[in-house]
Amino acid sequence: MLGRLNELENEVLDSLEKYDSLELKELKSILANLNYAVDSARIGICQWNIDRTISRTNSQFLKNFGYSEHHKSQPFLMELQESFFPEDVNRAKALELQLYKGEIDSFELDIRQTVEGRFKWWRYVVTINRNTHPEPLFTALCWDITSEKELIDRLIRRENQLIELNSRLNGTIQELELAQRSSLHAQSLLDVALHESNAYIWEWNIQERWISIDLPVLSDDSVGQTVYTIDKVLEKIYPDDITKIQMDRIMDNNNNVTQKTFTIDLRINSENKGYKWFEFRGCVVERDYKGQPVHLKGVAIDIQDRKEKEEQMMAVNEKAVESEKQKYAFLSNITNELRTPLQAIVAFSELLVTMESREERMNYLAAIKQNNDILLGMIGNVLDHSDMENVEEPLCETPVSLWEYMVEMQQIYSLKIQGPVRLIFTNSYDNMKVLIDKEKLNQILDHLLSNAIKFTKAGYISYGYEVKLDKLVITINDTGVGMQEDKLREIFNTVDKRDAIPGALNHGLSICRSLVRKMKGEIRGISQIGAGSSFIIELPLNLDVADMGAPAPKLNDVVIMPQEEVIVEKRNLPTILIAEDIVYSYMMMKTLLEDHFNVIHAENGERAVELFLSEQPDFIFMDIKMPVMDGLEATRRIRQHSSTVPVIVLTAYAVRSLKKEAADAGCTDILTKPTTAKQINAVIRKHMKK
């Protein structure tokens, strides 16, 4: 048994020896393979203590950093770390300290190195072995990761590039989407703009002889919804315009020309209600092999309003040209006519200086006065004529009692008659109030009655009114010189009328026609040489329904006060206030009036107001341009105390706008300088109530 035990023991020992030998071999093989793998991977191994006084490395570590295998210098780690980036070394030391203290088990760190201008990356995986003697040692695996870092950098750059490209792509997609939405929006706006501007897209295929256009003026009898045969379209075009659309007329058939624009104005029948103008703009989008246009596109624009405005402008231009001609003829004519009375005035004035005979001096003075009256009349006509050229004023219609108005006219114009001529107001109609522009009516009757008085040397002048349907008819007849029938047709023209009535330029009649037409009426004349003339004015009848008026008194009940009866009893003279800053003008007025009126003088508007309040005058002549306070402001202040006292503007400003300003200020009437004693007496007779 013992022998057997020994035998078994030996077998066990042999087996253990054999096993240990195999395991050792296997372990050695594993170590050899591990060393080969480490060397192949160029992994350096290094051990060192905390103060770097001990260092152990494998050959690969030394090779990695350029040291020989026999390098035994202990402080080489101190030398080596000088080639590393300082911030990386500081980080490594901090981590080593944590590892040494047991705060961490290991750490991994990438360290940068520069050697002779070369830049490299190393990766360290560091652990600590606390079982070594006499102190713990750090063990680090180290290998070169420069290629890896460069690859990562390239990948990062490529990734950034891809991110940027992706961002650009997204931006491009967004731009395309925005452009698409903008295109749709623009198309919508274009459709709206075309519709609002009366523009229509068209397309013309010449070879297939069809035109596509959504034009409302075309009928619904079409090939398609908006497609028409060329023959159907030609039926709608104005015949004279068809030749405009012949291609050899509108296009240059040069083979080198691939596109050419054109514009044609055509008239198209609009639903058989008349032709409308359209402007067709287009271009060639396709030609055949010979260069001939076969396909055209464009836009058609409704230009009817533009054509109408062009016609209106042409008419206005023609009217302006004609007006300029008339103005030139008028100025030439009036210059010649003005020189005639001026020559007489100048000549007789010079003769007065040397003439001793009283009778002849009186004759010369009469001639001067007569030519002076003619000259004043011409100047008045010229001013009225210039007013006709201004922008048309609206009618200022006020209630007017026709019968009373006509009686006033008789009182005024009877003073102008000289010789055996009677002024007769003939009327059998009841007194009626009408709404009418009294100022314009005054001008019309003034011209007609003044002409009748001027050219009637014997007989009578009659005037009156009557109502015919919806018309107010005013007639002026005279037994004057009359005129020929051919001259009568030109009597209302503004030029070349010197021979229409002998010895008169007679611009007043053209003014009459303009005024009558502004009042929406008509005027005509009837005349015969040697038998007199008649003028008939027809105006719209506009009754004042608020006051139909009382029956008119018989004409023989109207007392026509002669000029001398303006003079009131000297024991109770009326007072007239003359507001005038020019002494000579005041002296002239005072000379005319002082025998029959108490005359008081105000040298400015402020003084005029003071004298009115203290003296309470019956009548006021008011100049406009005065120092301290002008005449219109003085009139406004006077009207605050009295609405009845007559205030007559006596001014040299012969402008039409002054009449409205004076009326707005409260003035009763206007006299324009120079004026005559008859005009002054007439205005006093007209407005003085006593």
matplotlib code that plots the C-alpha trace (Angstrom):
import matplotlib.pyplot as plt

x = [0.0, 2.8, 4.5, 1.4, 1.0, 4.5, 3.8, 0.7, 2.6, 5.3, 2.6, 0.9, 4.2, 5.1, 1.6, 2.0, 5.5, 4.2, 1.2, 3.4, 5.7, 2.8, 1.2, 4.5, 5.0, 1.4, 1.9, 5.2, 3.5, 0.7, 3.3, 5.2, 2.0, 1.1, 4.6, 4.3, 0.9, 2.1, 5.2, 3.1, 0.7, 3.7, 2.3, 4.8, 4.8, 6.2, 6.3, 7.3, 6.9, 5.2, 8.3, 9.6, 12.9, 12.2, 11.2, 11.0, 10.0, 9.8, 11.7, 8.7, 8.2, 11.8, 11.4, 8.2, 10.0, 13.3, 15.4, 17.7, 17.0, 20.0, 18.9, 19.3, 18.9, 16.5, 15.3, 14.5, 10.8, 11.5, 13.2, 10.4, 7.7, 9.3, 8.2, 4.6, 2.1, 2.3, -1.4, -1.5, 1.3, -0.5, -3.7, -1.7, -0.1, -3.4, -4.9, -1.8, -2.3, -6.0, -4.9, -2.2, -4.7, -7.2, -9.8, -9.9, -8.9, -7.4, -7.5, -7.1, -5.5, -4.5, -1.3, 0.1, 3.8, 6.0, 9.4, 11.5, 8.4, 6.4, 3.1, 2.0, -0.7, -0.2, -2.8, -2.0, -4.0, -2.6, -3.2, -1.4, 0.1, 0.2, 1.9, 5.3, 8.2, 9.2, 6.4, 3.4, 4.3, 2.2, 1.9, 0.9, 0.2, 1.1, 0.6, 0.6, -2.9, -1.8, -3.3, -6.5, -6.7, -6.0, -8.7, -11.1, -10.2, -10.9, -14.1, -15.1, -14.3, -16.2, -19.1, -19.1, -19.0, -21.9, -23.8, -23.1, -24.2, -27.3, -28.0, -27.5, -29.7, -32.4, -32.1, -32.3, -35.3, -36.9, -36.0, -37.5, -40.7, -40.8, -40.1, -42.9, -45.3, -44.1, -44.7, -48.2, -48.8, -47.3, -49.5, -52.5, -51.5, -50.8, -54.3, -55.8, -53.7, -54.7, -58.3, -58.2, -56.3, -58.5, -55.6, -56.0, -53.4, -53.7, -52.0, -52.2, -51.3, -51.0, -50.7, -53.7, -55.6, -56.9, -56.6, -56.9, -58.0, -60.6, -61.9, -65.4, -66.3, -66.1, -69.2, -69.5, -69.7, -66.1, -64.0, -63.3, -64.0, -61.6, -60.4, -61.7, -61.1, -59.2, -62.2, -64.5, -62.1, -61.7, -65.5, -65.3, -62.4, -63.1, -62.6, -60.1, -57.9, -57.7, -54.7, -52.8, -52.5, -50.9, -47.6, -45.6, -46.6, -45.9, -43.0, -39.5, -39.1, -35.4, -34.3, -31.7, -34.4, -35.9, -38.0, -39.5, -42.1, -44.9, -47.8, -51.1, -54.2, -57.4, -61.1, -63.2, -67.0, -68.3, -71.4, -72.6, -72.9, -70.0, -66.3, -63.8, -60.1, -57.7, -53.9, -52.3, -48.7, -47.0, -43.9, -43.0, -42.3, -41.9, -40.9, -40.8, -37.7, -38.0, -38.0, -41.7, -43.6, -46.1, -46.8, -47.3, -48.1, -48.9, -51.4, -54.3, -55.2, -58.5, -57.4, -60.9, -60.6, -57.1, -58.3, -61.3, -58.9, -56.6, -59.5, -60.6, -57.0, -56.9, -60.2, -58.9, -55.7, -57.5, -59.7, -56.7, -55.0, -58.2, -58.5, -54.9, -55.8, -58.8, -56.9, -54.2, -56.9, -58.7, -55.6, -54.7, -58.2, -58.6, -55.2, -56.3, -59.7, -58.2, -55.9, -58.8, -60.4, -57.0, -55.9, -58.9, -58.4, -54.7, -55.3, -58.2, -56.3, -53.4, -55.7, -57.4, -54.1, -54.0, -57.7, -59.2, -62.7, -65.0, -67.4, -64.7, -63.2, -66.6, -66.8, -63.4, -64.3, -67.4, -65.4, -62.9, -65.7, -67.4, -64.1, -63.4, -66.8, -66.0, -62.6, -64.0, -66.6, -63.9, -61.8, -64.9, -65.6, -62.0, -62.1, -65.4, -63.9, -60.9, -63.2, -64.9, -61.5, -61.3, -62.5, -66.2, -67.8, -70.9, -74.1, -75.0, -78.8, -80.8, -84.5, -85.2, -88.5, -88.6, -91.0, -89.0, -85.7, -86.9, -88.2, -84.7, -83.2, -85.4, -84.4, -80.7, -80.6, -83.0, -80.3, -78.0, -80.3, -79.7, -81.9, -85.5, -85.4, -87.8, -86.9, -90.0, -90.5, -93.4, -94.9, -98.3, -97.2, -97.8, -94.8, -93.0, -89.8, -87.4, -84.1, -81.4, -77.8, -78.5, -74.9, -74.7, -78.2, -77.0, -74.0, -76.1, -78.7, -76.0, -74.3, -77.6, -79.2, -75.9, -75.6, -79.2, -78.8, -75.5, -77.0, -80.5, -80.7, -84.5, -87.5, -87.6, -85.9, -88.2, -87.6, -89.6, -90.1, -92.6, -92.9, -93.1, -93.6, -90.5, -88.6, -88.1, -87.9, -86.4, -86.6, -84.8, -85.9, -84.6, -85.2, -81.5, -79.3, -79.6, -77.2, -77.0, -78.1, -74.6, -73.2, -75.9, -74.6, -71.2, -72.4, -71.5, -68.0, -65.1, -63.0, -63.4, -66.5, -65.4, -67.9, -70.8, -72.1, -70.8, -68.3, -68.2, -65.9, -68.9, -67.1, -69.9, -72.1, -69.7, -69.6, -73.4, -73.4, -70.9, -72.9, -76.2, -74.6, -73.2, -76.8, -77.8, -79.7, -79.6, -79.5, -80.3, -80.7, -83.0, -82.0, -82.6, -80.6, -82.3, -85.1, -83.4, -82.5, -84.1, -82.3, -84.1, -82.8, -84.2, -83.3, -84.5, -87.5, -86.8, -89.6, -89.0, -91.8, -91.3, -92.8, -94.7, -95.0, -97.9, -99.6, -97.4, -98.7, -99.6, -96.7, -98.4, -98.4, -94.6, -93.0, -89.7, -87.8, -85.8, -82.2, -82.8, -85.1, -82.2, -81.5, -83.4, -84.5, -81.4, -82.9, -82.7, -79.7, -78.6, -75.1, -72.6, -69.4, -66.5, -63.7, -60.8, -57.0, -56.2, -57.0, -57.6, -60.1, -62.0, -61.9, -63.5, -66.2, -66.8, -67.1, -69.7, -71.8, -71.4, -74.2, -76.8, -75.4, -73.5, -70.1, -67.8, -64.3, -62.4, -58.8, -58.7, -60.9, -60.6, -61.7, -64.6, -65.9, -65.6, -67.4, -70.2, -70.8, -70.8, -72.5, -74.8, -74.5, -77.2, -74.7, -71.1, -68.5, -65.7, -62.3, -60.6, -56.9, -56.4, -53.8, -54.5, -57.6, -58.7, -62.2, -63.5, -62.6, -64.2, -67.4, -67.5, -67.3, -70.0, -72.2, -72.0, -74.0, -76.2, -77.3, -79.2, -76.9, -75.7, -71.9, -70.6, -67.1, -65.3, -62.0, -59.5, -59.2, -61.2, -60.9, -63.8, -62.8, -63.2, -67.0, -67.4, -65.0, -66.9, -70.3, -69.0, -67.9, -71.3, -70.8, -74.0, -72.5, -69.2, -68.1, -64.8, -62.6, -62.5, -66.2, -68.5, -70.9, -73.8, -72.7, -72.3, -75.7, -77.2, -75.9, -77.1, -80.5, -80.5, -79.6, -80.6, -84.0, -84.8]
y = [0.0, 2.3, 1.5, 2.1, 5.5, 6.5, 5.5, 7.6, 10.5, 10.3, 10.2, 13.2, 15.1, 14.1, 15.3, 18.6, 19.1, 18.3, 20.6, 23.5, 23.1, 23.3, 26.3, 28.1, 27.6, 28.7, 31.8, 32.6, 32.2, 34.6, 37.1, 36.8, 37.4, 40.3, 41.8, 41.4, 43.0, 45.9, 46.4, 46.1, 48.7, 50.9, 51.2, 52.6, 51.6, 53.7, 53.7, 56.6, 57.8, 60.9, 63.1, 61.5, 60.3, 56.7, 55.8, 52.5, 52.2, 49.6, 50.0, 51.2, 54.1, 55.2, 54.7, 56.8, 59.8, 59.3, 57.9, 54.9, 51.6, 52.1, 55.4, 55.2, 58.8, 58.9, 62.6, 62.1, 62.3, 65.9, 66.6, 65.0, 67.0, 70.2, 69.4, 69.0, 71.9, 73.5, 73.4, 69.7, 69.0, 70.9, 68.9, 65.6, 66.6, 67.5, 64.2, 62.3, 63.9, 62.9, 59.3, 59.3, 60.4, 57.8, 60.2, 58.5, 55.0, 55.9, 58.6, 59.0, 62.2, 63.4, 65.4, 67.6, 67.7, 69.8, 68.5, 70.5, 72.3, 69.0, 68.7, 65.3, 63.9, 61.2, 59.4, 58.3, 55.8, 56.0, 53.7, 53.4, 50.3, 50.8, 47.4, 48.4, 49.1, 51.5, 53.7, 53.5, 53.8, 55.2, 53.0, 54.5, 53.1, 55.7, 55.6, 58.1, 59.3, 62.1, 60.4, 59.7, 63.4, 64.6, 62.2, 63.5, 67.1, 66.2, 64.5, 67.5, 69.9, 67.7, 67.5, 71.3, 71.6, 69.2, 71.1, 74.4, 72.8, 71.4, 74.8, 76.3, 73.6, 74.3, 78.0, 77.3, 75.2, 77.9, 80.5, 78.3, 77.8, 81.6, 82.3, 79.9, 81.6, 85.0, 83.8, 82.7, 85.9, 87.9, 86.0, 86.8, 90.5, 90.5, 89.1, 91.7, 94.5, 93.4, 93.3, 96.7, 98.3, 96.8, 94.8, 91.4, 88.8, 87.6, 84.9, 84.6, 81.5, 82.7, 79.3, 77.8, 81.1, 81.4, 84.1, 83.5, 86.5, 87.0, 90.3, 91.2, 93.1, 89.8, 87.6, 84.1, 82.4, 81.1, 77.9, 77.7, 79.7, 82.4, 81.2, 82.8, 82.3, 85.1, 85.7, 86.2, 88.8, 90.6, 91.0, 93.1, 95.4, 98.7, 98.3, 101.0, 99.4, 96.0, 96.9, 97.8, 94.1, 92.9, 91.4, 93.0, 96.3, 95.7, 93.3, 93.4, 89.9, 89.8, 86.2, 87.2, 88.8, 86.3, 88.7, 92.1, 94.1, 96.1, 98.3, 98.8, 100.8, 99.2, 100.0, 97.0, 96.9, 96.6, 94.5, 96.4, 99.6, 101.4, 101.0, 101.2, 101.8, 99.1, 99.2, 95.8, 95.3, 92.1, 90.3, 87.2, 84.1, 81.7, 81.8, 79.3, 78.1, 81.1, 83.5, 84.4, 84.9, 82.1, 82.7, 86.0, 86.9, 90.2, 92.3, 94.4, 97.6, 99.5, 103.0, 104.4, 107.0, 108.0, 108.5, 110.6, 112.7, 113.1, 114.3, 116.7, 118.0, 118.4, 120.3, 122.4, 123.1, 124.1, 126.3, 127.8, 128.5, 130.1, 132.1, 133.3, 134.4, 136.2, 137.8, 139.0, 140.4, 141.9, 143.7, 144.9, 146.1, 147.8, 149.5, 151.1, 152.1, 153.5, 155.8, 157.5, 159.2, 159.7, 161.6, 163.8, 164.5, 165.3, 167.4, 169.5, 169.9, 171.4, 173.7, 174.9, 176.5, 178.8, 179.3, 182.7, 182.4, 181.3, 179.6, 177.5, 176.7, 175.4, 173.3, 171.9, 171.1, 169.3, 167.3, 166.4, 165.3, 163.3, 161.5, 161.0, 159.3, 157.1, 156.2, 155.3, 153.1, 151.3, 150.8, 149.4, 147.0, 145.8, 145.1, 143.2, 141.3, 140.3, 139.0, 136.7, 134.9, 134.1, 130.8, 130.7, 131.9, 130.2, 132.1, 134.2, 134.1, 136.4, 137.4, 140.3, 142.2, 142.5, 145.5, 147.5, 146.6, 147.8, 151.1, 151.6, 151.0, 153.7, 156.2, 155.6, 155.4, 158.3, 160.6, 159.4, 160.3, 163.4, 164.8, 163.9, 160.3, 158.7, 155.7, 153.6, 150.7, 148.7, 146.0, 144.6, 141.8, 141.5, 142.2, 139.0, 138.0, 135.8, 134.2, 135.6, 136.8, 140.5, 141.6, 139.8, 141.0, 144.6, 144.1, 142.7, 145.5, 148.2, 147.2, 146.8, 150.1, 152.0, 150.9, 151.8, 155.3, 155.7, 154.9, 156.3, 160.0, 160.3, 158.2, 155.9, 153.1, 150.6, 147.6, 145.2, 141.6, 138.8, 135.1, 132.4, 128.9, 128.3, 131.3, 134.9, 137.0, 140.5, 142.7, 145.9, 147.8, 151.1, 153.2, 153.8, 153.4, 149.6, 147.3, 145.0, 141.4, 140.0, 142.3, 141.2, 137.6, 138.7, 141.2, 138.9, 137.9, 139.2, 140.3, 142.2, 144.1, 147.7, 147.9, 146.0, 149.2, 152.4, 154.2, 151.6, 148.7, 147.2, 144.6, 144.9, 142.6, 139.7, 140.3, 140.1, 136.8, 135.3, 136.6, 135.3, 131.8, 131.7, 132.3, 129.3, 131.5, 132.7, 136.1, 137.1, 140.2, 141.6, 144.7, 146.7, 149.6, 152.9, 151.2, 150.2, 147.1, 144.6, 142.3, 139.4, 137.6, 134.3, 133.2, 130.2, 131.3, 130.7, 132.2, 133.0, 130.8, 132.4, 135.7, 135.6, 139.4, 141.9, 143.2, 145.8, 149.4, 151.0, 152.6, 156.0, 155.7, 155.6, 159.0, 159.3, 161.8, 164.3, 164.8, 168.2, 166.7, 164.9, 168.2, 168.4, 171.6, 173.5, 173.9, 170.2, 169.0, 165.3, 164.6, 162.7, 161.2, 161.0, 158.6, 159.5, 159.9, 161.7, 165.4, 166.2, 163.3, 164.6, 168.2, 167.0, 165.2, 168.1, 170.5, 168.3, 167.8, 170.7, 172.8, 170.2, 168.1, 168.6, 167.1, 165.7, 164.2, 161.3, 160.9, 157.2, 154.3, 154.7, 158.3, 157.3, 155.0, 157.8, 160.3, 157.8, 157.3, 161.0, 162.5, 159.7, 160.5, 159.6, 158.4, 157.2, 157.2, 154.9, 154.5, 151.1, 151.8, 154.2, 154.4, 153.3, 151.3, 150.3, 151.0, 147.4, 147.0, 150.4, 149.2, 146.0, 148.1, 150.5, 147.6, 146.5, 149.7, 150.2, 147.8, 150.4, 153.3, 153.2, 152.6, 153.1, 152.0, 154.5, 153.0, 152.8, 149.0, 147.6, 143.9, 141.5, 139.9, 143.3, 143.2, 140.0, 141.3, 144.6, 142.8, 140.4, 143.5, 145.0, 147.6, 148.6, 149.4, 150.1, 153.0, 152.6, 155.6, 157.7, 158.5, 161.2, 163.6, 161.8, 158.4, 159.9, 161.5, 158.3, 156.2, 158.7, 158.7, 154.9, 154.3, 157.3, 156.7, 160.3]
z = [0.0, 1.0, -2.2, -4.1, -2.3, -3.2, -6.8, -6.9, -5.3, -7.9, -10.7, -9.2, -9.0, -12.5, -13.6, -11.7, -13.2, -16.6, -16.0, -14.7, -17.7, -20.1, -18.3, -18.2, -21.8, -22.6, -20.3, -22.0, -25.4, -24.3, -23.0, -26.2, -28.2, -26.0, -26.4, -30.1, -30.1, -28.0, -30.2, -33.3, -32.0, -31.0, -27.5, -25.1, -21.5, -18.8, -14.9, -12.7, -9.1, -8.0, -8.1, -11.4, -9.9, -10.9, -14.4, -16.2, -19.9, -22.6, -25.8, -27.8, -25.4, -26.0, -29.8, -29.8, -28.3, -30.2, -27.4, -27.7, -26.0, -23.8, -22.5, -18.7, -17.8, -14.9, -15.4, -19.1, -18.2, -17.0, -20.3, -22.2, -20.6, -21.8, -25.4, -24.3, -24.2, -20.8, -20.3, -21.1, -18.6, -15.9, -16.5, -16.3, -13.0, -11.6, -12.6, -11.3, -7.9, -7.8, -8.8, -6.1, -3.5, -4.5, -5.7, -9.1, -10.2, -13.6, -16.2, -20.0, -21.4, -24.9, -24.9, -27.6, -28.4, -30.7, -31.7, -34.2, -35.5, -35.8, -34.1, -32.6, -30.4, -27.7, -25.7, -22.2, -20.1, -16.6, -13.5, -10.2, -8.5, -4.8, -4.1, -5.4, -3.0, -1.7, -3.1, -5.5, -9.2, -12.0, -15.1, -18.4, -21.8, -24.5, -28.2, -31.2, -32.1, -34.5, -37.6, -35.6, -34.6, -38.1, -39.3, -36.7, -37.6, -41.3, -40.3, -38.2, -41.0, -43.5, -41.0, -40.7, -44.5, -44.7, -42.0, -43.9, -47.2, -45.5, -44.1, -47.6, -49.1, -46.5, -47.2, -51.0, -50.4, -48.4, -51.0, -53.7, -51.6, -51.0, -54.7, -55.6, -53.2, -54.4, -58.0, -57.2, -55.3, -58.2, -60.7, -58.5, -58.3, -62.1, -62.7, -60.4, -62.0, -65.5, -64.5, -62.8, -65.6, -68.4, -69.8, -71.4, -72.3, -75.9, -78.1, -81.9, -83.9, -87.4, -89.1, -87.3, -87.6, -84.0, -81.3, -77.6, -75.6, -72.8, -74.3, -73.1, -76.3, -78.3, -78.5, -76.9, -80.4, -80.2, -80.8, -77.0, -73.9, -74.9, -78.3, -81.5, -85.1, -86.8, -89.1, -86.1, -84.7, -88.0, -88.1, -84.9, -86.0, -87.6, -91.4, -91.7, -89.0, -90.5, -92.7, -89.5, -88.5, -91.8, -90.7, -93.5, -92.1, -88.4, -88.5, -89.9, -91.6, -91.1, -90.6, -88.1, -85.9, -83.5, -81.5, -82.2, -80.3, -81.8, -80.8, -82.8, -81.9, -83.1, -82.8, -81.9, -81.9, -78.3, -78.3, -81.4, -79.3, -80.9, -81.3, -78.5, -78.7, -77.7, -77.7, -78.7, -77.6, -78.6, -79.8, -81.9, -79.9, -82.8, -86.4, -89.2, -91.0, -93.4, -90.5, -90.9, -87.6, -86.8, -83.1, -81.3, -77.7, -76.0, -74.0, -75.1, -73.1, -73.1, -74.1, -74.8, -72.0, -73.2, -76.8, -75.5, -73.4, -76.4, -78.5, -75.8, -75.5, -79.3, -79.2, -76.3, -78.2, -81.3, -79.2, -77.6, -80.9, -82.2, -79.0, -79.5, -83.0, -81.8, -79.0, -81.4, -83.8, -80.8, -79.5, -83.0, -83.5, -80.1, -80.4, -83.6, -82.1, -78.9, -80.9, -82.6, -79.6, -78.0, -81.1, -80.9, -77.2, -77.7, -80.8, -79.3, -76.0, -77.9, -79.9, -76.6, -75.6, -78.6, -79.3, -78.2, -79.4, -76.6, -79.0, -80.6, -77.2, -76.1, -79.2, -78.6, -75.0, -76.2, -78.7, -76.0, -73.7, -76.4, -77.3, -73.6, -73.2, -76.2, -74.7, -71.3, -72.9, -74.8, -71.7, -69.9, -72.8, -72.8, -69.0, -69.4, -72.3, -70.2, -67.5, -70.0, -70.4, -66.7, -65.2, -65.3, -62.1, -60.6, -61.0, -58.0, -58.2, -55.9, -55.8, -58.1, -58.5, -62.3, -62.5, -59.9, -61.6, -65.0, -63.5, -62.0, -65.4, -66.9, -64.2, -64.8, -68.6, -69.3, -68.0, -70.8, -73.6, -75.7, -78.4, -79.4, -78.2, -75.7, -73.4, -72.9, -70.5, -71.9, -69.7, -69.0, -66.8, -63.1, -60.9, -60.2, -58.4, -60.1, -59.0, -61.3, -61.4, -61.1, -61.7, -65.1, -66.1, -65.3, -67.6, -70.5, -70.4, -69.9, -73.2, -75.1, -73.9, -74.2, -77.8, -78.5, -77.0, -78.9, -82.4, -82.0, -82.8, -83.1, -82.3, -79.3, -77.4, -75.8, -73.5, -71.5, -70.5, -71.0, -70.1, -72.7, -71.3, -69.1, -70.6, -69.4, -72.6, -72.5, -75.6, -76.5, -79.6, -81.1, -84.2, -84.7, -87.8, -88.0, -89.9, -92.9, -92.6, -93.2, -90.5, -88.1, -88.3, -87.1, -84.5, -81.6, -82.7, -80.7, -83.7, -86.9, -86.0, -86.8, -89.6, -88.0, -86.5, -88.1, -85.8, -83.1, -82.1, -80.3, -78.2, -75.7, -77.9, -77.7, -73.9, -73.9, -75.7, -73.2, -70.2, -71.6, -72.2, -68.7, -67.6, -69.8, -72.2, -75.8, -77.5, -81.1, -83.1, -85.8, -87.8, -90.9, -92.3, -91.4, -89.5, -86.2, -84.4, -81.9, -79.5, -77.8, -74.7, -73.6, -70.1, -68.0, -65.9, -62.2, -60.1, -56.4, -55.0, -51.5, -52.9, -56.1, -56.0, -56.0, -59.2, -60.9, -60.9, -64.2, -66.0, -65.8, -62.0, -62.0, -61.5, -63.3, -61.3, -63.4, -62.7, -61.0, -58.4, -56.8, -55.2, -51.9, -50.1, -48.9, -45.5, -44.9, -46.9, -46.7, -45.5, -47.7, -46.2, -48.7, -47.5, -49.7, -48.9, -52.2, -51.7, -55.4, -55.6, -52.6, -53.9, -57.2, -55.4, -53.1, -56.0, -57.6, -54.5, -52.1, -53.6, -52.7, -49.9, -46.6, -47.5, -44.8, -45.4, -43.9, -44.9, -43.9, -43.0, -39.3, -39.5, -41.7, -39.0, -36.4, -38.6, -39.3, -35.6, -34.8, -37.9, -39.1, -42.8, -45.3, -48.0, -48.1, -50.9, -49.8, -51.4, -51.0, -50.6, -47.7, -44.9, -41.3, -42.3, -45.8, -47.1, -47.0, -43.3, -42.6, -44.3, -42.2, -39.1, -40.3, -41.1, -37.4, -36.7, -39.8, -42.5, -44.6, -45.2, -48.8, -49.1, -52.6, -53.4, -55.6, -56.7, -59.5, -59.2, -62.1, -61.3, -61.2, -57.9, -56.2, -56.7, -54.7, -51.9, -51.8, -51.6, -48.9, -46.9, -47.1, -49.9, -51.8, -55.3, -57.1, -59.2, -61.1, -61.6, -63.7, -63.3, -64.5, -62.8, -64.5, -63.0, -59.6, -59.7, -61.1, -58.3, -55.7, -57.3, -57.4, -53.7, -51.7, -50.1, -49.0]

ax = plt.figure().add_subplot(projection="3d")
ax.plot(x, y, z, "-o")
ax.set_aspect("equal")
plt.show()
